[in-house]
């Protein structure tokens, strides 16, 4: 579905666009073709801006970047500026962010505890509140790549782990309490929509459609040249060798990334409906996708 764009769609002069994404192997893999100038960008060029997802969420509220990765949790706060592209999603299909602890705990034990989180607008934080109940625990924001050490050092009772920490937490002898992607799948039958890409509406419909097609081409190029794209992504693979990085990439760059599909789009709408019900996101009458 294509959302409404500005009424006057004057020819936009092709220029350099800022493209924000996380310094992680899945995003690096996704944009391998663009980053290495192996694709026909139709006259556009892209300046890659690598920052953690919480920072990108915050920047989106100011409209800083032309294209940016964004947490689905954060999207309702920027929908006036940005529209979701139908490609570029990170879906946890039966897996996703995890809550880990130093000592074994049950889900019920997490209520009343202090939990280190990677950001208040991350989808992981929204999902955790949907599971435990809003206000049932305290939290502190810790950089995502420091959460495992934070918990191992006893600075928080539990940690909400995203990115490669989902595969490496056992290296620090931490215990898995709950996999939020698994819980969501069991609860809804849908994949958990963690993140997506969005593009500025004021580029105009023609440019938005053309650039979205280029982003999709980049994803398809990486999947078709997997070995080379994984090798490129390894520079962002903290504590992961080639095999583990390849596994991680496969978790979050797949058919859902090429196209949300009807289940993926419904998953986004269901997550945001539930988020609005507990007062964590504004209610949205519709969620549109372009491309």
C-alpha positions in Angstrom: 0.0 0.0 0.0 1.3 3.4 -0.9 0.6 6.2 1.6 -0.3 9.7 0.7 2.6 11.9 -0.2 2.8 15.7 -0.6 0.3 16.9 -3.2 2.9 18.6 -5.3 5.4 16.0 -6.4 7.8 18.3 -8.3 10.8 16.6 -9.9 13.3 16.1 -7.1 16.8 16.7 -8.1 18.8 13.5 -7.5 21.3 14.0 -4.8 23.1 12.4 -1.9 20.7 10.9 0.6 21.5 10.1 4.2 20.9 6.5 5.1 20.9 5.7 8.8 21.3 2.1 10.1 22.9 0.3 13.0 26.5 -0.8 13.0 25.4 -4.5 13.1 26.0 -7.4 10.7 22.4 -7.7 9.6 22.2 -4.0 8.5 25.7 -4.1 7.0 24.7 -7.2 5.1 21.5 -5.6 3.8 23.2 -2.6 2.4 26.3 -4.4 1.1 25.5 -3.6 -2.6 25.0 0.1 -2.0 28.0 0.5 0.4 30.3 -1.1 -2.2 28.9 0.8 -5.2 27.9 -2.4 -7.0 24.3 -1.3 -7.8 22.8 1.1 -10.2 21.5 3.8 -7.8 19.6 5.6 -10.6 21.5 8.8 -10.1 21.1 8.8 -6.3 24.0 8.4 -3.9 23.9 7.4 -0.3 25.8 8.6 2.8 25.7 5.7 5.3 25.2 7.0 8.9 26.0 4.2 11.4 24.5 4.7 14.9 22.7 2.6 17.5 19.0 2.1 17.1 18.0 4.3 20.1 20.0 7.2 18.6 18.4 6.6 15.2 14.9 6.6 16.8 15.7 9.9 18.5 17.0 11.4 15.3 13.9 10.4 13.4 11.8 12.6 15.7 13.7 15.5 14.3 13.7 14.3 10.7 17.4 14.4 10.6 18.0 11.6 8.0 16.4 11.0 4.6 16.2 7.3 5.2 16.6 5.5 8.5 16.3 2.3 10.3 13.7 2.6 13.0 12.2 0.6 15.8 8.5 -0.3 15.0 7.8 1.0 18.6 9.1 4.4 17.6 7.4 4.7 14.2 4.0 6.1 15.5 5.9 9.1 16.9 7.4 10.0 13.5 4.7 9.0 11.0 4.0 12.7 10.1 7.6 12.9 8.7 8.3 9.3 7.5 6.6 6.4 5.8 7.6 2.8 6.3 9.2 1.1 3.3 7.8 -2.4 2.5 11.3 -3.8 2.5 14.0 -3.7 5.1 12.2 -5.2 8.1 13.8 -7.1 10.9 11.3 -9.8 11.9 11.7 -12.3 14.7 9.8 -15.3 13.5 9.5 -17.3 16.7 12.7 -15.7 18.1 13.8 -12.2 19.1 15.0 -10.1 22.0 15.7 -12.0 25.2 15.7 -11.3 28.9 18.7 -12.8 30.6 19.8 -13.0 34.2 22.8 -14.0 36.3 20.8 -16.3 38.5 17.9 -18.5 37.1 14.5 -16.7 37.3 11.0 -17.2 36.0 9.0 -14.6 34.1 7.0 -13.9 37.2 10.2 -13.2 39.1 11.0 -10.3 36.7 8.2 -8.1 38.1 9.6 -5.6 40.5 13.2 -6.1 39.3 15.5 -3.6 37.7 16.1 -4.5 34.0 18.8 -3.0 31.8 17.2 -2.1 28.4 18.7 -0.8 25.1 16.4 2.1 24.8 12.9 3.2 25.7 11.7 3.4 22.1 13.0 0.0 21.1 10.5 -2.6 20.1 12.1 -5.0 22.6 11.1 -2.6 25.4 7.5 -2.4 24.2 7.3 -6.2 23.9 8.7 -6.5 27.4 6.0 -4.2 28.8 3.3 -6.1 26.9 4.5 -9.3 28.5 5.1 -8.2 32.1 2.6 -5.2 32.3 3.5 -1.6 32.1 5.0 -0.3 35.3 5.6 -3.7 36.7 9.4 -3.4 36.7 12.0 -0.6 36.8 14.5 -0.1 34.1 17.7 1.7 33.1 19.0 2.5 29.6 22.3 0.9 28.8 24.1 0.7 25.4 23.0 -2.5 23.8 26.5 -3.9 23.5 27.2 -3.3 27.2 24.1 -5.0 28.6 25.6 -8.5 29.0 28.5 -7.2 31.0 26.1 -5.0 33.0 24.1 -8.0 34.1 27.2 -10.2 34.6 28.6 -7.6 36.9 25.4 -7.5 39.0 24.5 -3.9 38.1 21.0 -4.9 37.1 18.8 -7.8 38.0 18.2 -8.7 34.3 19.1 -7.5 30.8 17.0 -7.1 27.7 19.3 -8.3 25.0 19.1 -7.4 21.3 21.4 -8.0 18.2 24.2 -10.5 18.6 23.8 -10.8 22.3 20.9 -13.1 21.6 23.5 -15.6 20.3 26.4 -14.9 22.7 24.8 -14.4 26.2 25.7 -18.0 27.3 29.4 -17.1 26.9 29.0 -15.0 30.0 27.1 -17.8 31.8 23.9 -15.9 31.8 20.5 -17.6 32.0 17.7 -17.1 29.5 14.4 -16.2 31.2 12.2 -15.5 28.1 12.6 -15.1 24.4 10.1 -12.3 23.5 9.9 -13.4 19.8 8.9 -16.9 20.9 6.3 -15.5 23.4 4.8 -13.2 20.7 4.6 -16.0 18.2 2.8 -18.2 20.7 0.5 -15.3 21.6 -0.4 -14.0 18.2 0.7 -16.6 15.6 2.7 -13.7 14.0 6.4 -12.8 13.7 7.6 -10.0 16.0 8.3 -6.9 13.9 11.3 -5.4 15.6 12.5 -2.8 13.1 12.0 -1.4 9.7 13.2 1.3 7.3 11.4 4.5 6.7 11.9 7.4 4.3 11.0 11.0 4.4 7.6 11.8 3.0 8.6 15.2 1.7 10.9 13.7 -0.9 7.7 13.2 -2.8 6.0 10.1 -4.1 8.1 9.6 -7.2 11.4 9.8 -5.4 10.1 7.7 -2.4 9.0 4.9 -4.8 12.3 5.0 -6.8 14.5 5.0 -3.7 12.5 2.2 -2.0 13.0 0.1 -5.1 16.8 0.7 -4.8 16.8 -0.4 -1.2 14.9 -3.6 -2.1 17.4 -4.2 -4.9 20.2 -3.9 -2.4 18.7 -6.5 -0.1 18.1 -8.9 -3.0 21.6 -8.4 -4.2 23.0 -9.3 -0.8 20.9 -12.5 -0.5 22.1 -13.5 -4.0 25.7 -12.8 -3.1 25.5 -14.1 0.5 29.1 -15.2 1.0 30.6 -11.8 -0.1 27.9 -9.9 1.8 28.6 -11.8 5.0 32.3 -11.2 4.6 31.5 -7.4 4.4 29.2 -7.6 7.4 31.9 -9.3 9.6 33.5 -5.9 10.3 30.5 -5.2 12.5 30.2 -8.6 14.0 31.3 -8.2 17.6 32.4 -11.5 19.2 31.2 -13.5 16.2 33.1 -15.5 13.7 31.9 -16.1 10.1 29.5 -19.0 11.0 27.8 -17.2 13.9 27.6 -13.9 11.8 26.0 -15.9 9.0 23.5 -17.4 11.4 22.6 -14.0 12.8 22.2 -12.5 9.4 19.9 -15.3 8.4 17.7 -14.6 11.4 17.1 -11.0 10.4 17.7 -10.7 6.7 15.3 -13.0 4.9 11.9 -13.2 3.1 10.4 -10.7 5.6 13.2 -8.2 4.8 12.5 -8.4 1.1 8.8 -7.8 1.7 6.7 -7.7 4.9 4.0 -9.7 3.2 0.4 -9.6 4.6 1.4 -11.4 7.8 4.3 -9.0 8.4 2.1 -5.9 7.9 -0.5 -7.4 10.2 2.1 -8.0 12.8 3.1 -4.3 12.7 -0.5 -3.3 13.1 -1.2 -5.8 15.9 1.9 -4.7 17.8 1.0 -1.0 17.6 -2.6 -1.8 18.5 -1.5 -3.5 21.7 1.1 -0.8 22.4 -1.7 1.9 22.1 -3.9 -0.1 24.4 -1.3 0.1 27.2 -0.6 3.7 26.5 2.9 3.3 25.1 2.3 4.6 21.6 -0.2 6.9 20.0 -3.2 5.2 18.5 -2.9 4.9 14.7 -5.9 4.7 12.4 -3.8 3.1 9.7 -0.2 2.0 9.1 0.9 2.5 5.5 3.8 1.0 3.6 5.4 2.2 0.4 6.9 0.1 -2.3 
